[in-house]
């Protein structure tokens, strides 16, 4: 199924190929669920001549297999792409192409590169050997080291218009609750597919967050229930809620669809503390799995929320844990 909102990207990439202006290293940047990995696979297929090349990236995503393609992602039991993986990749790129069309490497998500892995990649990004193409995929470019960011040509991917996303999703599964799922997913259609199965859970979480903020429900009890869910699921949802709330607060915008935070709760919060709170959640999202007590962390976050973020400034700890700092470009 064509990912139709990537038409402009696909045409632009084909234009670069025709005019001999393809870069050696590209960064595909944008929110999760807009099809960046499908775009990377489409680029790799075209470069290496793998099968018949469709006009647009395809859903469902399938990782191509080819002797001249390497696809790096965090090992199953790790949270980041490791230095040993990058060293192996760099060595492989030095070898002659098996089929004479060059080599392609995809690193995703590139924002999980460890510091040592990122440093090991720098020289190759700047001067890739032979006819190599490096494709970095990042959902959160704020976690990419500036040294990596500056060596790649950036291609941005944005969600399509809501009407376009809904029409595409309805062709995929007519009659589903796509409007709700798309709002939850920030208009990212592929993220909406995953969100569809969680709508009832998310609706309950929305009610509970609103009740905690209004002082009508115990943050300890809510934290206990949320701790039984996947931590990434909870933290990603909280981050989306806070980004929407912060934008509404900063710009006086109308209430965003799917926002669970009551306007009166937002208005009584210190704006600086709200952004500090969001930063803490984003840093938690970057922590290795199992590196913190999930229930204790959620209790701390929800107690702060119940207290209107009065004590949620930049020096606030979470359950006594020191967080890994966020890398910024």
DRENZA-49056 format. One line per field, with one value per residue (C-alpha): z, x, y; residue number from 1. Coordinates in steps of 0.2 Angstrom, whole numbers, plus 5000, padded with zeros to 4 digits. Example, Ala and Ser with C-alpha at 12.3 -4.5 7.8 and 13.67 -1.06 7.14 Angstrom:
up = 5039	5036 $
east = 5062	5068 $
north = 4978	4995 $
num = 1	2 $
END
This chain:
up = 5000	4995	5008	4999	5010	5005	4987	4988	4997	4984	4969	4977	4980	4962	4956	4966	4958	4941	4943	4952	4968	4981	4997	5006	5023	5026	5041	5040	5054	5061	5073	5075	5064	5048	5038	5040	5041	5026	5017	5022	5015	4999	4997	5000	4987	4974	4977	4977	4964	4975	4966	4957	4964	4967	4965	4984	5000	5005	5020	5028	5031	5026	5029	5013	5013	5002	5004	5002	5015	5033	5045	5063	5077	5096	5101	5108	5126	5124	5122	5110	5095	5102	5097	5092	5080	5072	5071	5062	5050	5047	5043	5031	5022	5018	5008	4989	4985	4981	4966	4961	4965	4981	4999	5010	5029	5039	5057	5067	5078	5076	5092	5102	5097	5112	5114	5110	5095	5088	5089	5080	5066	5063	5051	5040	5040	5034	5021	5017	5008	4989	4984	5001	5007	5025	5031	5049	5055	5070	5079	5092	5084	5101	5107	5092	5095	5086	5078	5070	5065	5056	5045	5037	5025	5034	5026	5037	5037	5044	5047	5033	5034	5045	5030	5020	5035	5039	5020	5020	5036	5031	5015	5027	5038	5034	5049	5062	5075	5065	5070	5089	5085	5074	5087	5100	5088	5084	5066	5062	5053	5056	5075	5074	5068	5085	5095	5088	5100	5115	5114	5129	5139	5134	5137	5155	5157	5151	5164	5178	5174	5174	5190	5198	5192	5200	5216	5214	5213	5222	5212	5222	5216	5198	5198	5204	5189	5176	5182	5175	5158	5147	5153	5136	5132	5147	5146	5127	5130	5144	5134	5120	5132	5140	5123	5118	5134	5133	5116	5121	5136	5127	5112	5119	5106	5106	5116	5106	5102	5114	5127	5144	5154	5160	5155	5173	5178	5165	5169	5187	5183	5182	5163	5167	5179	5165	5153	5166	5170	5151	5150	5165	5156	5140	5149	5157	5139	5135	5151	5148	5152	5170	5176	5187	5198	5187	5201	5211	5196	5191	5209	5210	5193	5198	5215	5207	5195	5209	5217	5201	5198	5212	5216	5199	5194	5185	5201	5205	5207	5202	5215	5221	5203	5193	5175	5160	5153	5136	5122	5112	5095 $
east = 5000	5008	5012	5004	5010	5028	5025	5035	5049	5050	5049	5063	5074	5072	5076	5092	5097	5093	5104	5118	5116	5113	5122	5133	5124	5106	5095	5077	5069	5051	5039	5036	5023	5025	5034	5053	5058	5048	5056	5074	5069	5063	5079	5090	5080	5082	5100	5104	5092	5082	5067	5055	5055	5038	5035	5032	5037	5026	5016	5017	5036	5048	5066	5075	5089	5104	5123	5127	5114	5117	5103	5108	5096	5098	5101	5086	5092	5099	5092	5105	5115	5132	5150	5154	5140	5146	5164	5158	5148	5163	5174	5161	5159	5178	5175	5171	5153	5147	5136	5145	5131	5139	5134	5120	5119	5103	5104	5088	5084	5100	5095	5099	5117	5128	5141	5155	5146	5142	5160	5165	5154	5159	5174	5163	5149	5160	5169	5160	5171	5167	5149	5141	5125	5122	5104	5100	5082	5078	5062	5069	5083	5086	5095	5107	5125	5128	5143	5132	5118	5130	5137	5120	5109	5092	5076	5060	5045	5029	5012	4999	4984	4971	4959	4972	4977	4960	4956	4972	4968	4950	4956	4967	4952	4935	4924	4937	4939	4952	4948	4951	4967	4974	4971	4980	4994	4997	4990	5004	4995	5006	5006	4987	4987	4996	4985	4969	4970	4974	4960	4950	4966	4971	4953	4955	4972	4965	4951	4963	4976	4962	4956	4973	4976	4959	4963	4949	4960	4975	4991	4998	4983	4984	5003	5000	4988	4999	5015	5007	5007	5023	5033	5037	5018	5014	5029	5026	5008	5012	5025	5012	4999	5012	5018	5000	4997	5013	5009	4991	4998	5012	5002	4984	4978	4962	4961	4969	4959	4963	4971	4967	4973	4960	4962	4960	4974	4985	4983	4987	5004	5020	5025	5044	5040	5029	5043	5055	5042	5041	5060	5061	5048	5058	5074	5065	5060	5079	5084	5088	5074	5075	5086	5073	5058	5043	5030	5040	5044	5026	5021	5033	5027	5009	5011	5020	5005	4992	5002	5001	5020	5023	5040	5044	5058	5075	5083	5068	5074	5063	5063	5080	5087	5099	5094	5105	5106	5097	5109	5104	5110 $
north = 5000	5017	5029	5043	5058	5054	5058	5074	5066	5052	5064	5075	5060	5053	5071	5070	5054	5060	5075	5066	5075	5062	5065	5051	5053	5058	5060	5056	5066	5067	5060	5042	5034	5044	5031	5035	5017	5013	5028	5021	5004	5012	5022	5006	4996	5009	5011	4993	4987	4976	4969	4981	4998	5005	5024	5027	5019	5005	4999	4987	4990	4976	4977	4972	4959	4961	4957	4976	4982	4983	4988	4993	4994	4991	4973	4965	4967	4984	5002	5009	5006	5000	5005	4987	4987	5003	4997	4982	4993	5004	4989	4982	4998	4997	4981	4980	4980	4962	4968	4984	4996	5002	4999	5005	5007	5011	5016	5017	5024	5035	5045	5029	5029	5028	5042	5031	5023	5041	5046	5030	5034	5053	5050	5038	5050	5064	5054	5037	5025	5022	5023	5021	5029	5030	5033	5038	5038	5048	5051	5063	5073	5082	5067	5066	5073	5089	5081	5068	5080	5092	5078	5073	5081	5082	5077	5081	5070	5077	5069	5072	5083	5075	5072	5063	5052	5047	5043	5032	5023	5020	5011	5000	4996	5003	5009	5008	5022	5031	5049	5045	5035	5048	5062	5051	5048	5067	5064	5051	5037	5023	5027	5028	5009	5005	5017	5009	4994	5005	5018	5012	5011	5029	5035	5028	5036	5053	5052	5047	5061	5074	5067	5068	5086	5091	5082	5069	5054	5047	5049	5033	5023	5029	5026	5008	5004	5013	5003	4987	4995	4996	5011	5017	5017	5028	5040	5043	5047	5058	5067	5070	5077	5089	5095	5099	5107	5117	5123	5128	5137	5146	5152	5153	5141	5132	5116	5102	5086	5072	5083	5076	5091	5103	5121	5127	5115	5122	5140	5138	5129	5138	5138	5135	5120	5113	5113	5106	5092	5088	5087	5075	5064	5065	5060	5045	5040	5039	5028	5010	4998	4992	5006	5014	5008	5011	5013	5024	5035	5036	5040	5055	5061	5060	5068	5083	5083	5083	5097	5108	5106	5118	5109	5102	5113	5108	5101	5089	5071	5056	5043	5048	5044	5054	5055	5054	5071	5075	5078	5094	5100 $
num = 1	2	3	4	5	6	7	8	9	10	11	12	13	14	15	16	17	18	19	20	21	22	23	24	25	26	27	28	29	30	31	32	33	34	35	36	37	38	39	40	41	42	43	44	45	46	47	48	49	50	51	52	53	54	55	56	57	58	59	60	61	62	63	64	65	66	67	68	69	70	71	72	73	74	75	76	77	78	79	80	81	82	83	84	85	86	87	88	89	90	91	92	93	94	95	96	97	98	99	100	101	102	103	104	105	106	107	108	109	110	111	112	113	114	115	116	117	118	119	120	121	122	123	124	125	126	127	128	129	130	131	132	133	134	135	136	137	138	139	140	141	142	143	144	145	146	147	148	149	150	151	152	153	154	155	156	157	158	159	160	161	162	163	164	165	166	167	168	169	170	171	172	173	174	175	176	177	178	179	180	181	182	183	184	185	186	187	188	189	190	191	192	193	194	195	196	197	198	199	200	201	202	203	204	205	206	207	208	209	210	211	212	213	214	215	216	217	218	219	220	221	222	223	224	225	226	227	228	229	230	231	232	233	234	235	236	237	238	239	240	241	242	243	244	245	246	247	248	249	250	251	252	253	254	255	256	257	258	259	260	261	262	263	264	265	266	267	268	269	270	271	272	273	274	275	276	277	278	279	280	281	282	283	284	285	286	287	288	289	290	291	292	293	294	295	296	297	298	299	300	301	302	303	304	305	306	307	308	309	310	311	312	313	314	315	316	317	318	319	320	321	322	323	324	325	326	327	328	329 $
END
